[in-house]
């Protein structure tokens, strides 16, 4: 059936959506959520149908994703016909029933996800089925390979290629800004592609963006790595394992994360990593709660690494409080730059040199931690970081005081004497995000105490920074309700941690970071 294209000045987040009125849809023989093939000249694509009762008759409404792909002008005629249901749906249904999927079935699903042949409902069903029925290691490997196969790859024609990744869950983890220049300063190659924050106050890309541009093309990354041996860039613009980005959009509202392993490992495979250290922060306030769970996850990463041709080691790290004192993009970049210049919080420094040391030892360098510490102390890591900043288009002379932070600030004081018994990571995250992080780069929290610190009534526990007064006030109110830092004179005086049921004062947050 020939219809006139009505171009909608809207984007659908990559989805291919077409709008028909009831009568036209009935004539074609499709219902809402069915698929149609849209043909223009010698090209075609498949779109998912939405029905709008007041939409013009004999027209098909097209979002920008479709009109741009087909090169359409408003009012042009297109041929529209029903499209077959994707083959992948049979395999999604099989997983819903608890069946194991074969390699070719998983490849079909991932291909149809990337080509936008599956609706959000169908992808959500697949994700939910994976969460309920779990994945075998064969399925995880197949998913990882399929996610790499359907995207771009970074070919540097060098070996070894080193990388580091954290499974997330602990705020303030700016260790990559130290680790990458430490490794690159040895002459080894470490092309670090990172995410922006999803549920945290800052991802590595958000932090680094306050120092230099991070939205580089693959060719620009190659040039930076050629000059400096390393980079700190945003991976979202590179089309690396694009299925993962689509899966994450569905996982987040469902608050489930069954694709942690293939999500991380597909992107590491896509950048050509041969040696990878995985940081698994562990503790009550982290994503991974117990040492036992961390060890199980670590062996899964190592097993999957072997299957994908990567040497993987894991570090189970302390995750019961933020890393360093700063939480929020600009605050963390400021602290990281100060750290690499020699003024480092002890925990940030210790974590960075340990993880860098593991990577160095993986490629045969003895006493890796000592080597990493030397590169940090000697100023070589700082010079390398400045080389990377300059190569990515930033100011190599940048100093910590040059980094702008929010000009709205409040200090939160202790209401009693005591010792810091706990710092609730999730509450710290919620307050920092309420203040505007990560969208407002200068927003966040700066801690003034850490675990074990003795404080007196009136001492400052933490500072909240914001770029807007309304955001600051909202963060202050949330901080009063959540009270993220727990104090007591003696441990035995803090035996009651919570009372259930109670009136909820906040939404329980789901952690999803890549």
C-alpha positions in Angstrom: 0.0 0.0 0.0 1.4 3.4 -0.9 1.3 6.1 1.8 2.6 9.6 2.1 5.4 10.1 4.6 4.8 12.6 7.3 8.1 13.4 8.8 8.0 13.9 12.6 10.6 16.3 14.1 11.2 13.8 16.9 13.7 11.1 17.8 12.8 7.8 19.4 16.1 7.1 21.1 17.3 4.9 18.2 14.0 3.0 17.9 12.3 2.6 14.5 8.7 3.6 15.1 6.0 4.3 12.5 2.6 5.9 13.3 -0.6 4.9 11.5 -4.3 5.8 12.0 -6.7 3.0 12.9 -8.3 2.8 9.4 -5.0 2.7 7.5 -3.6 0.1 9.9 -6.7 -2.0 9.4 -6.3 -1.9 5.6 -2.7 -3.0 5.8 -3.6 -5.7 8.3 -1.5 -4.7 11.3 -2.1 -3.8 14.9 -0.2 -1.8 17.5 3.3 -3.4 18.1 3.2 -5.3 14.8 5.9 -4.6 12.2 5.7 -3.0 8.8 8.3 -2.9 6.0 8.8 0.6 4.6 10.2 0.7 1.1 11.6 3.8 -0.6 13.3 3.5 -4.0 15.8 0.6 -3.6 16.0 0.6 0.2 13.7 -0.6 3.0 13.6 -1.0 6.7 11.3 -2.6 9.3 9.5 -0.4 11.8 7.3 -1.1 14.8 3.7 0.3 14.5 2.0 2.7 16.9 -1.7 3.4 16.3 -3.0 7.0 16.7 -6.7 7.5 16.4 -6.5 11.1 15.2 -3.6 10.7 12.8 -4.2 11.7 9.1 -5.6 9.0 6.8 -3.3 7.6 4.1 -0.2 8.9 5.9 2.6 7.2 7.8 4.3 9.1 10.6 8.0 8.5 10.7 10.5 9.4 13.4 13.8 10.9 12.4 15.6 7.5 12.8 13.6 6.2 9.8 13.4 9.3 7.6 17.1 9.9 7.9 18.0 6.3 7.1 15.8 6.2 4.0 16.6 9.8 2.9 12.9 10.8 2.8 11.3 14.2 2.3 8.0 15.2 3.8 5.1 14.0 1.6 7.0 11.5 -0.5 5.3 8.2 -1.3 6.5 5.0 0.3 5.4 1.4 0.0 4.2 0.0 3.2 3.4 -3.7 3.8 3.2 -6.1 6.8 6.5 -7.5 7.9 7.1 -11.0 9.3 7.8 -11.4 13.0 11.5 -11.6 13.7 13.0 -15.0 14.0 14.5 -13.9 17.3 11.1 -13.9 19.0 11.0 -17.7 18.9 14.3 -17.8 20.8 13.1 -15.1 23.3 10.1 -17.2 24.0 12.3 -20.3 24.4 14.3 -18.5 27.1 11.1 -17.4 28.8 10.3 -21.1 29.1 13.7 -21.7 30.7 15.4 -23.3 27.7 19.2 -23.0 27.1 20.0 -21.0 23.9 22.5 -22.0 21.3 25.1 -19.8 19.8 23.3 -19.1 16.6 20.0 -18.3 18.5 21.8 -15.8 20.7 23.4 -14.2 17.6 20.0 -13.9 16.0 18.6 -12.1 19.1 21.5 -9.7 19.4 21.4 -8.9 15.7 17.7 -8.2 15.8 18.2 -6.0 18.9 20.9 -3.9 17.2 18.9 -3.6 14.0 15.9 -2.4 16.2 13.6 -5.3 15.0 12.5 -6.0 18.6 10.3 -3.7 20.7 11.1 -2.6 24.2 8.5 -5.0 25.5 10.2 -7.9 23.7 13.7 -6.9 24.9 12.3 -6.5 28.5 10.9 -10.0 28.3 14.3 -11.3 27.2 16.1 -9.5 30.0 13.6 -10.7 32.6 13.9 -14.3 31.3 17.7 -14.1 31.7 17.3 -12.8 35.2 14.9 -15.5 36.3 16.4 -18.5 34.5 20.1 -17.3 34.7 22.7 -17.8 32.0 25.1 -20.7 31.5 28.7 -19.8 30.8 28.2 -21.0 27.2 25.4 -18.6 26.8 27.4 -15.8 28.4 30.3 -16.4 26.0 27.9 -16.5 23.0 26.3 -13.2 24.1 29.7 -11.6 24.6 30.9 -12.6 21.1 27.6 -11.6 19.5 27.7 -8.2 21.1 31.2 -7.7 19.8 30.4 -9.0 16.3 27.5 -6.6 15.9 29.5 -3.4 16.7 32.8 -1.6 15.9 36.2 -2.7 17.1 39.3 -0.7 18.0 42.3 -2.2 16.1 45.5 -0.8 17.4 47.8 -3.5 15.9 49.8 -3.6 19.1 50.2 -6.2 21.9 49.7 -6.4 24.8 46.7 -4.2 25.3 46.0 -3.5 29.0 42.7 -2.4 30.6 41.1 -1.9 33.9 37.4 -2.0 34.8 35.4 -1.7 38.0 32.0 -3.3 38.5 31.0 -0.2 40.3 28.8 0.5 43.3 31.2 2.7 45.3 31.1 6.5 44.9 34.2 8.6 44.3 36.2 5.9 42.5 38.4 8.0 40.3 41.3 5.5 40.2 41.3 5.2 36.4 42.6 8.8 36.1 45.7 7.6 38.0 46.0 4.0 36.7 45.9 4.9 32.9 48.9 7.3 33.1 50.8 5.0 35.4 50.6 2.2 32.9 51.1 4.4 29.8 54.3 5.9 31.5 55.9 2.4 31.3 55.4 2.3 27.5 52.5 -0.2 27.7 49.3 0.5 25.8 46.0 1.2 27.8 43.1 2.6 25.7 40.6 3.2 28.5 37.0 3.6 27.2 34.6 4.5 29.9 31.0 5.1 30.6 29.0 8.1 31.8 27.1 7.8 35.0 23.9 5.8 34.9 22.9 5.7 38.6 26.1 7.1 40.2 27.1 10.8 40.7 30.0 10.4 38.2 31.3 8.0 35.6 34.9 8.1 34.5 34.0 9.9 31.3 32.1 12.6 33.4 35.2 13.1 35.5 37.7 13.3 32.7 35.4 15.6 30.7 36.2 18.4 33.2 39.9 18.0 32.2 39.6 17.5 28.4 37.3 16.3 25.6 36.2 12.7 25.9 33.9 12.3 22.9 36.5 11.1 20.4 36.1 9.0 17.2 37.9 5.7 16.8 40.5 7.4 14.5 41.1 10.1 17.0 41.6 7.5 19.7 44.1 5.7 17.6 46.0 9.0 17.2 46.0 9.8 20.9 47.2 6.3 21.8 49.9 6.5 19.2 51.2 9.7 20.8 50.7 8.8 24.5 50.1 5.0 24.8 46.8 5.7 26.6 43.5 7.5 26.5 40.6 8.3 28.8 37.5 8.6 26.5 33.8 8.0 26.4 32.9 4.7 24.9 29.3 5.6 24.1 30.0 7.3 20.7 32.2 4.5 19.4 29.5 1.8 18.6 31.4 -0.7 20.7 29.0 -3.6 21.5 25.9 -1.4 20.7 23.5 -4.1 21.9 24.8 -3.5 25.5 23.6 0.1 25.4 20.2 -1.0 24.3 20.0 -3.7 27.0 21.1 -1.1 29.7 18.1 1.1 28.7 15.8 -1.7 29.6 17.7 -3.1 32.6 17.6 0.3 34.4 13.8 0.7 34.8 13.5 -3.0 35.6 16.3 -2.6 38.3 17.9 -5.9 37.3 21.3 -6.6 35.9 21.6 -10.1 34.4 24.1 -9.1 31.7 26.9 -7.8 33.9 29.5 -10.3 32.6 28.8 -10.1 28.8 28.3 -6.3 29.1 31.7 -5.6 30.5 33.7 -8.3 28.7 32.2 -7.6 25.2 33.4 -4.0 25.4 36.9 -5.1 26.6 37.1 -7.6 23.7 36.0 -4.8 21.3 38.9 -2.6 22.2 41.3 -5.5 21.8 42.3 -6.0 25.5 44.7 -8.9 26.1 45.2 -8.3 29.9 42.5 -7.0 32.1 42.2 -6.3 35.8 38.6 -6.3 37.2 38.0 -4.3 40.4 35.2 -5.8 42.5 34.4 -3.4 45.4 32.9 -5.4 48.2 31.0 -4.5 51.3 27.6 -3.5 52.8 27.4 -0.3 50.8 28.7 -1.8 47.5 27.0 -3.6 44.7 28.7 -6.8 45.8 28.0 -7.4 49.4 30.1 -10.3 50.6 33.6 -11.8 50.0 32.0 -15.0 48.9 29.9 -13.4 46.2 33.0 -11.4 45.1 35.1 -14.5 44.7 32.4 -16.3 42.7 32.0 -13.3 40.4 35.8 -13.1 40.0 36.1 -16.7 38.9 33.3 -16.2 36.4 35.2 -13.2 34.9 38.4 -15.2 34.8 36.6 -18.2 33.1 35.0 -15.9 30.5 38.3 -14.1 29.9 39.9 -17.5 29.0 37.1 -18.3 26.6 37.5 -14.8 24.9 41.3 -15.0 24.7 41.9 -12.5 27.5 44.1 -12.8 30.6 41.9 -11.6 33.5 42.7 -11.1 37.1 40.4 -9.7 39.7 41.0 -7.5 42.8 38.4 -7.6 45.6 38.6 -4.2 47.1 37.2 -2.5 50.2 33.8 -1.0 49.3 32.2 0.2 52.6 32.9 3.9 52.1 33.6 6.3 49.2 37.1 6.3 47.6 38.9 9.5 48.6 36.8 12.4 49.8 35.2 13.9 46.6 32.0 12.7 45.0 30.8 14.4 41.7 32.5 15.0 38.3 34.5 18.2 38.9 35.2 17.5 42.6 36.6 14.1 41.7 38.7 15.4 38.8 40.1 18.0 41.1 41.0 15.3 43.7 42.5 13.0 41.1 44.6 15.7 39.6 45.8 16.7 43.1 46.5 13.0 43.8 48.7 12.4 40.7 50.6 15.6 41.7 51.4 14.1 45.1 48.6 15.2 47.4 46.5 12.0 47.5 44.1 10.5 50.0 45.6 7.3 51.3 42.8 5.0 50.1 42.8 6.5 46.6 46.6 6.2 46.3 46.7 2.7 47.7 43.9 1.4 45.5 45.4 2.9 42.3 48.9 1.6 42.8 47.6 -1.9 43.8 45.5 -2.2 40.7 48.2 -0.7 38.4 50.7 -3.1 40.1 48.5 -6.1 39.3 48.4 -5.1 35.6 52.1 -4.6 35.4 52.8 -8.0 37.0 50.4 -9.6 34.5 52.7 -8.7 31.6 55.9 -9.8 33.4 57.0 -6.7 35.3 58.3 -7.7 38.8 57.2 -5.9 41.9 54.4 -4.2 40.1 53.1 -2.2 43.0 56.5 -0.8 43.7 57.0 0.1 40.1 53.5 1.9 40.1 54.4 3.7 43.2 57.7 4.9 41.7 55.9 6.2 38.6 53.5 8.1 40.8 56.1 9.5 43.2 58.6 10.5 40.4 56.1 12.7 38.5 56.2 10.5 35.4 52.6 9.5 35.8 51.6 13.2 36.1 53.5 14.1 32.9 51.9 11.2 31.1 48.4 12.3 32.2 49.1 15.8 31.0 50.3 14.4 27.6 47.0 12.5 27.4 44.9 15.6 28.3 46.8 17.6 25.6 46.4 14.9 23.0 42.7 14.8 23.6 42.3 18.5 23.2 42.6 19.8 26.7 44.9 22.2 28.5 48.0 20.3 29.6 48.8 23.0 32.1 45.5 22.6 34.0 45.8 22.8 37.8 43.3 21.6 40.4 42.3 25.1 41.2 41.4 25.7 37.6 38.6 23.1 37.8 35.3 24.9 38.5 33.0 23.5 41.2 29.6 24.5 42.2 29.5 28.0 43.9 26.5 27.0 46.1 27.8 25.2 49.2 26.7 24.1 52.6 28.5 22.4 55.5 26.7 19.5 57.3 27.9 19.4 61.0 27.8 16.6 63.5 25.1 16.8 66.2 27.0 14.8 68.7 30.4 13.5 69.7 31.5 10.1 68.5 33.4 7.9 66.1 32.4 7.3 62.5 31.0 3.8 62.4 29.6 3.7 58.9 29.1 5.8 55.8 26.2 4.8 53.7 27.4 4.8 50.0 23.9 4.7 48.6 22.7 7.7 50.7 25.8 9.6 49.7 25.0 8.9 46.0 21.4 10.0 46.4 22.4 13.3 48.0 25.1 14.0 45.4 22.6 13.4 42.6 20.0 15.5 44.3 22.5 18.3 44.3 22.7 18.0 40.5 25.5 15.5 39.8 26.5 14.3 37.2 24.5 16.6 34.9 25.8 19.6 36.8 29.5 18.9 36.7 30.3 21.1 39.7 27.8 19.5 42.0 28.5 16.8 44.5 29.8 16.1 48.0 33.1 16.5 49.7 33.6 14.3 52.8 35.5 15.7 55.8 35.6 12.4 57.7 36.1 8.7 56.9 35.5 5.5 58.9 37.0 5.4 62.4 37.4 9.2 62.6 36.6 10.8 66.0 34.4 13.9 65.8 33.0 16.4 68.2 29.6 18.0 68.2 29.8 20.8 65.6 32.6 19.3 63.5 31.9 19.2 59.8 31.0 15.8 58.4 30.7 16.7 54.7 30.0 19.6 52.4 27.4 19.7 49.6 28.1 21.6 46.4 25.6 22.7 43.8 25.3 25.0 40.8 21.7 26.0 41.6 20.2 27.1 44.9 17.1 24.9 44.4 19.2 21.8 43.9 21.3 22.7 47.0 18.2 23.1 49.2 16.8 19.8 47.9 20.1 18.0 48.8 20.1 19.6 52.2 16.6 18.3 53.0 17.5 14.8 51.7 20.7 14.8 53.8 18.7 15.6 56.9 16.4 12.7 56.2 19.0 10.1 55.3 21.8 11.0 57.7 24.4 9.1 55.6 27.1 9.1 58.3 26.6 7.0 61.4 28.3 8.0 64.7 28.6 6.4 68.1 30.9 6.8 71.1 31.2 3.0 71.4 30.5 0.3 68.9 28.1 -1.5 71.3 26.0 1.7 71.5 25.0 1.4 67.9 23.4 -2.1 67.9 20.0 -1.0 66.4 20.8 -0.2 62.8 17.2 0.0 61.4 13.6 -0.5 62.4 11.1 -2.2 60.1 8.4 -1.2 59.2 9.0 2.5 59.2 7.8 5.4 57.1 10.0 5.5 54.0 11.9 8.7 53.4 13.6 7.9 50.2 13.4 5.5 47.2 15.7 2.5 47.4 18.3 3.0 44.6 19.4 0.4 42.1 23.0 0.5 41.1 23.8 0.0 37.4 27.2 1.1 36.2 29.5 0.0 33.4 
